[in-house]
Amino acid sequence: MTRDTKAVRLVREHRGDYATEWEAIRTIASRMGMSAETLRKWIRQAEIDSGEAEGVSTEAARVIREQKRKIAELEQTIDILKEATLDSTGQGNGFCGRAETEALAGSGVELRGDGVEVGLGERRQVCPVPCQKSAPGVDQRFC
């Protein structure tokens, strides 16, 4: 049993022995050598975790932290990839970073979902979203 679990259990068990909950918290915190406010926060979090009170559970907070970390990593990866698309003059490589290969109608070329060409023929780069950059070979309807 961890220190916080033990302290929370003691307050719950001995709450009735004191005039107020705060008095029980202060006394038990003092005996265990911790701050009363720390113990109070542990008690409130234990109430949330057990469903006695509304709030963000410890498990939900862990998942949120993990997702935020993953998002930060992905944003960092995007920034690195954006930097990698710049040429030596600091200009983009002509594509907005979202260019895709599209088969020309009637050319006999198709792209499977995994990006593998099927058939032979002519193809071109298209940008699926409006952007400010354009380059030779990019469909100007989109860039």
N, C-alpha and C positions, 0 to 999 in steps of 0.2 A: 504494500500500500504506500503510495507516495505521500509526501508531506502535505500537499494541498488537499488530497482526498481525505487524509486523516483529519485535518483541521476542519474541513467542511462537515465531515461526519460528526465531529465533536460538537460543533455549533448546533447542528440539527438535533442531536441527542439531548443537549443540555439547555436548549433555548428556554424551556419552561422553568429552569432553575433561576432565571434572572428576570428583572423587571421589564427589560426591553431586549430586543434582538441585538441592538447596538452594544449594550452592556455585555452580553454574552460574547459577541465578536471581539470587543476590546480585551476582555479577560483572557479568552483562549488565545488570541493573537499574542498577547504579552507573555503568556506561559510558554508559547512555542517559539518566541523570539522573532516575530514577524510583525509587519505593519498591519494595523487593524483595517486599513483601507484595502490592502492587498487581499486579505481574507474576505472582506465584504465582496470584492469583485469576483473572487473564486466562487463564493456562495451564489451570487447572481448568475454566473455562467453555468453553474451546476443546475440551477433551476431552469434555465433555458434548455440545456442539454437533455434534461429529463422531461421536458414538455410542460413544466409547471408555469413557465412564463414565456412570453413572446420574445423573439429576438433571433439573432443569427447563431446557430449552434456551432460548436467547436469544429465539427466535421464539415459543415457548410463553409465556414471561414477557411478551413484548410484547402478545400476544393477551389474556392475563389482565389486564394493566394496562388495556388498552382496554375490556374488558368491565366491569371495576370502575368505570371512568370513566362508562360508559354507565349502569350501575346507579345510580350516585350522581346522575346527571342525572335519571333517571326518578324516583328517590326525592324529589328536590328538586321536580320537577314535581307529584308527588302531594301533597306538603306545600303547595305553592302552591294547588293546586285545592281541597284541604281547607279552607284559610284562606278561599278565595273563596266557599265554601258557607256560611260563618258570617254571620249577620245582624248588625245593629248592636249587639245585646245580647250577642253572643258565643255565642249559641245556634245550633245547627244549623238548617238550613232545613226540618227535619222529616223529611228523608230521610237515610239513612245514607250517601249518596253512591254506592250501588250499585243504586238503584231503576231498574227497567226498565218499559217499557210492555208490557202483556200484553193480548191480545185476550180479551174475554169469550166464553165458550163460546156458540155459537149466535148471536153478534151479527153475523156476516158480515164481521168485521174480522180481518185477519191482518197480521202484520209480517213482511216479508222479512228476510233476514239483514242487509241494509244499513240496516234501521230504517225503511224506507219503508212506509207503510200501504197496504194493498190492500183495497178495499171500504169500506163505510160501517158505522157502528155505534158502540156504546159501548166505551170502554176504561178501564183503571184502571192505577195505578202499583202495582207489586209489588216487594218487596225480596227478592232471591234468597237472601240469607243472613240468619241471625238477627242482630238488632242491638238496641240499647237504645232507639233513637229510634223514634217513630212520629208519624204526622201524618194528618190527615183525607184520605181518598182512598187511603191506603196499605193494602194487604191486611194485616190484623192477624195473619194466620197466620204471617207472616214477621217482623214488627216488634213 
